[in-house]
Amino acid sequence: MPEGDTIWLTARRLDAALAGEPLVRADLRVPKLATVELGGRQVLGVVSRGKHLMTRLAGGLTLHSHLQMDGSWHLYAPGERWRGGPTHQVRAVLETAGRVAVGYRLPVLELLPTAEEDEVVGHLGPDLLGPDWDPARALERMAGAPEVPLGEALLDQRNLAGIGNVYVSELCFLRGVTPWTPFGDVKAPEKLVLLAKRLLEANKSRPGHITTGDTRRGRTHWVYGRERQPCLRCGTPVRMEEHGPEGRRRVAYWCPRCQPGPAPAGG
């Protein structure tokens, strides 16, 4: 699933391409929106909220999309060949006189009144890359359940919005704890939250996530995606295991030497 910085960048690119222009074509390829006519409406702007995208249109409407695991938005010139996947995977086409935005494999696509955006994003915690960012409020939300493992607390978008699997693994490594450490046992959690903010800010204007400061292939992450490879710090083989409640299992990577503490059964 794309992390919050990827969604932030997607929103900025869509906004730069579409904002201020009327739609000459709007093709929404999901049954409940198939007959909706948006042609002629001006695109007022595109913003991100955590991992959600909001395309605001004249007349008080918002097109809400969420990429989840496989979704993506691509931009093309009019008449340019689309290269984001097979045509049957296209779920939305928003075209202005100068640009075409094509949404592929969008599991969430809905139209709602702009005034009711909070109905779909109001439950989210402070957005790490948003104007509402408040580290104290994020910490307060996580501290309300001190028994919850750190990895789960960071992934819970109700605590703070924008963190996914990559940053969970990398943040835990950088703070020297495992994702299975209860939040209440994490020392100086305020430093963890501030580090999360710095990492997303550092990566928001470029594709990918570089957490080591090293752009060379295979060295951009400390532990994420490095199962059985040597830890870049100590050389110990990196481990990988699933975590989280049944039905919402996610993967986490960690170095057993650099990150002492609770581990999964058999880990």
Sequence and secondary structure as in RCSB ss.txt:
>XXXX:A:sequence
MPEGDTIWLTARRLDAALAGEPLVRADLRVPKLATVELGGRQVLGVVSRGKHLMTRLAGGLTLHSHLQMDGSWHL
YAPGERWRGGPTHQVRAVLETAGRVAVGYRLPVLELLPTAEEDEVVGHLGPDLLGPDWDPARALERMAGAPEVPL
GEALLDQRNLAGIGNVYVSELCFLRGVTPWTPFGDVKAPEKLVLLAKRLLEANKSRPGHITTGDTRRGRTHWVYG
RERQPCLRCGTPVRMEEHGPEGRRRVAYWCPRCQPGPAPAGG
>XXXX:A:secstr
   HHHHHHHHHHHHHHHTT B SEEEE SGGGTT   TT BEEEEEEETTEEEEEETTTEEEEEE TTT EEEE
E TT    SS GGGEEEEEE SS EEEEES SEEEEEEGGGTHHHHTT   BTTSTT  HHHHHHHHHT TTSBH
HHHHH TTTSBS  HHHHHHHHHHTT  TTSBGGG SSHHHHHHHHHHHHHHHTTSSS   SS  STT S SSTT
 BTSB TTT  BBEEEEESSTTS EEEEE TTTS S   TT 
